[in-house]
Amino acid sequence: MKDQYLSYIDGLRALAVTYVVLFHAFPLVFPGGFLGVDIFFVISGFLIGRQIVTEIRSGTFSFIHFYMRRIRRLFPALFVVYIATLIVGGLILPPSEFSALTLTLRASLLLVSNFHFANRTGYFDEDGSASPLLHTWSLSVEEQFYLVVPIIIYFVMKHRPSWLICIIYLLFLLSIISSLLSFHRNPEKAFFLTHARVWEILLGIYIAMYSPPPRISALRSFVGGAALIVILTLVFIPIDHLSTDIQIKTFVICGATALLISSVNHSSSQFISILSHRYLLSVGKLSYPLYLWHWPLIVYARHLSTPETLSYWNASAIIISLVLAEATRRFIENPIRFEMKLTAKQVYSTSGLFCSVLLLFTLLSEATKGFPSRFPADVREIFASLDEWRSSARLKCLSSPPAADLEKLSSRDSPCRIGHADGKIDLVLWGDSHAASFRPGLELWLRKNGLAGVAVPSCMPLELPWVRNDCGTTRDNILESFLISDAMVLVIAMRWNHIVEGRMPNERSAQFKNEFEKSESAKKLYEDLKVIADRVVGGGKRLVFILTVPEISFHVPDRVGASLALGLEAPRGPSVAEVLKRRSRSVDAIYRVASATGALVIDPIEIFSADRCALTKDGRALYFDHHHLSIHAASLV
């Protein structure tokens, strides 16, 4: 049966894909743009529900042909994007990231990429947003839905058609409850999970089957108009991604989409003309390939840009995505979907062959750990710093539960012991992940001088509002344990700049601070550190502060390695003047504490000093991301 064309649905698709694309490219301007995915889910449920119910009632429904249409609709463009993403990734992605890409590809091919990302990262995390195939999570949700719900609808309509609405209601309520519970427990994971999303697609199915409009035309116009206004404005409202705010707005956008479709679906020509505008229709027809293309291009743009040029790269990525989407629709989607006469056997066997080849490639990538031989030795040396943190003793120590017993932490088999493996400890290293990044260099120094030390896990010296750290009295007990121990030196290292100044432009994990807030943060930093210094120095021990290393506005190994691999000019670090300006308040607070108490201050900027801060030395990267030192740099400090 040939599907009836609904122009207003393409108009809604245009709005949805525009929101998603603009959110990914300019998240600060369109903070709620990711809600476009929820609009897609409701639309998908409406169209699929409408198609299945109509065909079952007419006696023409066939599972073989239903899934064949799904394959012809989704797979050709998806396979092209898979291959293009692999080719570009092969040119610029370091081995570890290319291996992660192929692992994600395998999850996507097996229709479980949403679970893959739920178990590894959050949609709004910086790590999560680095995956070129992150956006395939929504396709996996839909395909999992298609594998189960059509079967339920078919058998209920065949045997107990009067039960169908009740079953849809029941599944809808179960999914809503599951969504609320999942989000309460773990909002980052709940974002990806199918059972927490099914209600959105079921809502679309319900309005396809049964959605009586208001009998009064004026009331119908009011409902549709209000729903359209909500859809047009909600994406501009900031959303707290880790609160109930995101759930409330998801419910609102899905409800508005359902009401609008219901109003338009019952001959409201006013909204049909609005949503069927030729510009909306042209984008709506490109919505699927545009959704597929835009995200890998935006991710790869980050590998080749700086924060100063990122907006231009993202704008270019959108333009290129539109061009590729139109080419995909014209030369791949339409011919395969509408023009080529293919049997079910040909569709299933061809798609199965492509999936098998790609799956085999992902296994080879995993076996070779990302095909490192793609790059010459100098590029591999730059990329090597990316893997230093993984499975290292410092990460295991930092991830250990909070503990105040330094004697237990300094046992021979403890991942927190540094320097010599035996004997009493002479030094305690305390801080955040920056302290852990200094650890390899400090460990070399301790071994060279016949000394031993211990790194404190989890609990930081200072209580920070954005860190979920239930240390309670452990923080005081750590300090007390140091004061009564044999250790004579306490080294404290933290990302002081972040505490006082707030986030860097390329980070999304913290809020921006105004000048007053920065001054107050510096004042509190001085007061908190003065309390610690008075106790340490007053107890006859030595206290050492290590200042923040220069923070870079981009991921160093990725950018430097990609530039070398492509033969481009290597990116440059910030000027020393810029670094000194950003850290002036925190440095002033720390030096005032040192001056008042006799503490020692070590400034790592000396290894970077030049007109502009170096990013590499001796052919090796000085960072393993954009603000943590590599082992090579730590040894230099």
Order of alpha helices (4+ residues) and beta strands (2+ residues): alpha-alpha-alpha-alpha-alpha-alpha-alpha-alpha-alpha-alpha-alpha-alpha-alpha-alpha-alpha-alpha-alpha-alpha-alpha-beta-beta-alpha-beta-alpha-beta-alpha-alpha-beta-alpha-alpha-alpha-beta-beta-beta-alpha
